[in-house]
Amino acid sequence: QVQLVESGGGLVQSGGSLRLSCVASRTGFIIDTLGWYQQAPGKQRELVAQISSASTTNRVPSMNGRFIVSGDFAKNTVYLQLNDLRPEDTATYYCNAVARRYGRYKLINYWGQGTQVTVSS
C-alpha cells in the first residue's frame, strides 16, 4: 500500500504564500509520479502539477505560474509552494501518487486526505 500524509494548509491573506508537504510511505510499491491536485468548492479535482521519477526535473511550475511542485523520490516527499495566493485559490489540495507493485506494470492512483487552503481578501 501507499499512504500519503499532507500538511501545511491553513488560512492566509491574499498575496501571501504557503508551502504544502506530502510524505509517502510505500511498502512493496514503486512510485512513478508524485503531484498535487486542487479541488475548489463545487468544482472537479484538477491537476496542479506533478513530478516523475523518470525525469531529471524535480521542480515543475503550475499552469498559472504561481505554484511550484518539487520533490525528492529518494525521500518519498513532494511539496507544493503556493505563491501570490488569491481568494480564487481557496480549495482543498490533495497529494497524489501513481504507483505500482514491484514486478508489476499496473499503475494505481493513491490520494492523501486533503489539506484546506483558504485565502482571504
BELZIDA-V535986 format. One record per residue. N is the residue number from 1. RES is the residue in three letters. SS is DSSP state (hx for helix, st for strand, lp for the rest). PHI is phi in degrees with one decimal (NA if undefined). NEAR is the number of other ideal C-beta (glycine too) atoms within 8 Angstrom. Layout:
n={N N}
res={RES RES}
ss={SS SS}
phi={PHI PHI}
near={NEAR NEAR}
//
This chain:
n={1 2 3 4 5 6 7 8 9 10 11 12 13 14 15 16 17 18 19 20 21 22 23 24 25 26 27 28 29 30 31 32 33 34 35 36 37 38 39 40 41 42 43 44 45 46 47 48 49 50 51 52 53 54 55 56 57 58 59 60 61 62 63 64 65 66 67 68 69 70 71 72 73 74 75 76 77 78 79 80 81 82 83 84 85 86 87 88 89 90 91 92 93 94 95 96 97 98 99 100 101 102 103 104 105 106 107 108 109 110 111 112 113 114 115 116 117 118 119 120 121}
res={GLN VAL GLN LEU VAL GLU SER GLY GLY GLY LEU VAL GLN SER GLY GLY SER LEU ARG LEU SER CYS VAL ALA SER ARG THR GLY PHE ILE ILE ASP THR LEU GLY TRP TYR GLN GLN ALA PRO GLY LYS GLN ARG GLU LEU VAL ALA GLN ILE SER SER ALA SER THR THR ASN ARG VAL PRO SER MET ASN GLY ARG PHE ILE VAL SER GLY ASP PHE ALA LYS ASN THR VAL TYR LEU GLN LEU ASN ASP LEU ARG PRO GLU ASP THR ALA THR TYR TYR CYS ASN ALA VAL ALA ARG ARG TYR GLY ARG TYR LYS LEU ILE ASN TYR TRP GLY GLN GLY THR GLN VAL THR VAL SER SER}
ss={lp st st st st st st lp lp st st st st lp lp lp lp st st st st st st st st st lp lp st st st st st st st st st st st lp lp lp lp lp lp st st st st st st st lp lp lp lp lp lp st st st lp lp lp lp lp st st st st st st lp lp lp lp st st st st st st lp lp lp lp hx hx hx lp st st st st st st st st st st st lp lp lp lp lp lp st st st st lp lp lp st st st st st st lp}
phi={NA -118.1 -117.9 -119.8 -123.1 -101.7 -156.3 109.1 -74.3 158.4 -101.7 -143.3 -79.9 -54.0 93.3 -81.8 -132.2 -143.4 -124.8 -97.3 -125.7 -145.1 -116.0 -107.3 -108.7 -142.8 -66.1 78.0 -125.5 -110.3 -94.2 -89.7 -137.6 -129.0 -163.6 -131.0 -121.9 -117.5 -130.4 -81.7 -55.7 76.5 -121.3 -76.0 -72.3 -126.7 -69.6 -88.4 -174.1 -147.1 -118.3 -115.9 -67.2 -86.5 -100.7 -82.9 -92.6 -115.0 -146.0 -131.5 -79.8 -81.3 -62.8 -80.1 79.1 -102.7 -114.4 -134.6 -100.2 -140.9 -176.2 -143.1 -69.8 -66.2 -104.2 54.6 -125.1 -140.9 -122.7 -129.3 -91.9 -105.6 -115.8 49.5 -66.3 -126.5 -53.8 -71.2 -84.3 -57.6 -174.3 -95.1 -108.0 -113.9 -80.3 -132.5 -129.9 -108.9 -138.6 -142.8 -68.6 -54.3 81.3 -114.3 -110.4 -68.2 -92.4 -126.0 -88.3 -125.7 -129.1 -78.9 -79.8 92.9 -132.8 -84.4 -120.1 -121.7 -112.6 -94.4 -87.9}
near={7 12 7 14 9 15 8 9 10 8 5 11 6 9 5 8 9 12 9 16 10 16 9 15 8 12 5 6 11 9 14 10 11 15 14 17 11 12 12 8 5 3 8 4 7 8 7 13 13 12 17 7 9 4 7 3 6 9 8 10 9 11 5 5 6 8 14 11 18 10 10 7 10 4 6 11 11 14 11 13 11 12 8 6 14 7 8 6 10 9 11 9 17 14 15 15 14 10 13 11 9 7 3 6 4 6 8 8 7 12 9 11 7 10 13 9 16 8 15 8 4}
//
